[in-house]
Amino acid sequence: MGFFDFLSEEIAIDLGTANTLIIHNDKVVVDSPSIVAMDRRTSKIIAVGQEANLMQGKTHENIKTIRPLKDGVIADFNASEQMISLFIKNIPSLKKRFFTPSLRMVICIPSGITEVEMRAVRESAERVNGKEVYLIHEPMAAAIGIGVDIMQPKGNMIVDIGGGTTEIAVIALSGIVCDKSVKIAGDVFTNDIIYYMRTQHNLFIGERTAERVKISIGSATEELENPPEDMSVQGRDLLTGKPKEILISSREIYNALDKSIIRIEDSVMETLAKTPPELAADIYNTGVYLAGGGSMLRGLDKRLSQKTELPIFIAEDPLRAVVRGTGTVLKNIERYKSVLIK
């Protein structure tokens, strides 16, 4: 068996709308933006990940940047396949190989995904030499990554705010009892900021700038204990067409994001309303766990806590909670057989 082990490798993939993370040998070996830059004339991929991200919004007519995943699912089949393939080839220990080994993969997918979308993910994985492909729902992977014992007859609520979707699920006995997947997450927050700057300041800014604003001074509540300093933002003046700079505060960004956050709050409340009473009692005692990059928005935990009147806990490394959980499942496939979609 030893020789055949050499011919195959195991990897866990968190295929996200904003970032793709890959675990190999218990280490995160790839953590890159899910974006590719393509030559329009030859349809060849020029750059992928961080390198392609730097080109976003700065390309000329022969180069286009594509984000192959939209709302957590594959939107551009060809680009996503090439992106996954390049990420796998860039895994340091696989680079030294003369040939591509066959892969045993665990990939996480949103809980609201359709059969067709699921098949697209599976086929993409099989084309990059995936011999055994297992799928796992994101909230389940997040729960395992946070360290929740999902096998227990005990209810746990997970809210995973990613780039394309927010996944809300109540988990017990290694299954999802009730869940909700809403297409409001990091990308929508970014677009809210772009829209706010256009309508309130007549300033046209790009996606990368809006993303930077969101991370630097983004806020989910008006009353922050130590609010970040005002930030200067550059863009194009819509009235004069000239480049221009303005100062904005975290309170303004709170106003920009408020509507979207209300929708996430409502979805959490809807899921709680569908939860069976015994599990609701468990959640009252254990609280709600937050994961995903969106959970790092200042004051979001406090705001959700006020709305739900429950304790809210943010995962210690929210960006990597899902991929850590996927890696744990990969290591103990027999134990977690029941949570996998084969």
PyMOL commands that set and color helices and strands:
alter all, ss='L'
color gray80, all
select helices_A, chain A and resi 2-7+50-55+77-89+92-95+115-127+138-146+186-201+207-217+250-274+277-286+293-296+300-308+318-331+337-339
alter helices_A, ss='H'
color red, helices_A
select strands_A, chain A and resi 8-15+19-24+27-33+36-39+45-48+63-66+69-70+73-74+102-109+130-137+156-161+166-172+175-182+203-204+231-237+243-248+288-291+312-314
alter strands_A, ss='S'
color yellow, strands_A
deselect
rebuild
show_as cartoon
